[in-house]
Amino acid sequence: MEKIGSRNIKHLTRYWVWKKEGVCPPKTMVRDRMLILEDWDMSSVVKP
């Protein structure tokens, strides 16, 4: 993801959920993925 990059929230949330959980459940909406990521420390994947 670092080489390709993306600014699309749909793709970013899928990647982040995969990074956190090891799998991204199919047919989830962005709001569902945001709920999964709510308690996760994003500093490990988001660079300033």
VEXDREN-2710 file (C-alpha; in Angstrom, 1 decimal):
% VEXDREN-2710
k/r/px/py/pz
1/MET/0.0/0.0/0.0
2/GLU/2.9/2.3/0.7
3/LYS/4.1/2.0/-2.9
4/ILE/0.7/2.3/-4.6
5/GLY/-1.1/4.6/-2.2
6/SER/-4.7/5.6/-2.1
7/ARG/-6.9/8.4/-1.0
8/ASN/-10.2/6.6/-1.5
9/ILE/-11.7/6.0/1.9
10/LYS/-13.3/2.8/0.7
11/HIS/-10.0/1.3/-0.2
12/LEU/-8.2/2.7/2.8
13/THR/-10.7/1.3/5.4
14/ARG/-10.5/-2.1/3.7
15/TYR/-6.7/-2.1/3.9
16/TRP/-6.7/-0.9/7.6
17/VAL/-9.2/-3.5/8.7
18/TRP/-7.2/-6.2/6.9
19/LYS/-4.1/-4.8/8.6
20/LYS/-5.8/-4.9/12.0
21/GLU/-7.8/-8.1/11.8
22/GLY/-5.9/-10.1/9.2
23/VAL/-9.0/-10.3/7.1
24/CYS/-11.6/-7.8/5.8
25/PRO/-15.1/-9.2/5.9
26/PRO/-16.8/-9.1/2.5
27/LYS/-19.7/-6.8/1.8
28/THR/-19.0/-4.4/4.7
29/MET/-19.8/-0.7/4.3
30/VAL/-17.4/2.1/5.1
31/ARG/-19.3/2.9/8.3
32/ASP/-19.0/-0.7/9.4
33/ARG/-15.3/-0.8/8.8
34/MET/-14.9/2.5/10.7
35/LEU/-16.7/1.0/13.7
36/ILE/-14.2/-1.9/13.6
37/LEU/-11.3/0.6/13.5
38/GLU/-12.8/2.9/16.2
39/ASP/-10.6/1.6/19.1
40/TRP/-7.5/1.0/17.1
41/ASP/-4.4/3.1/17.4
42/MET/-3.9/4.3/13.8
43/SER/-0.4/5.8/14.3
44/SER/1.1/2.5/13.1
45/VAL/-0.4/2.8/9.7
46/VAL/-1.1/6.5/9.1
47/LYS/2.0/8.6/8.5
48/PRO/1.8/12.4/9.1
END
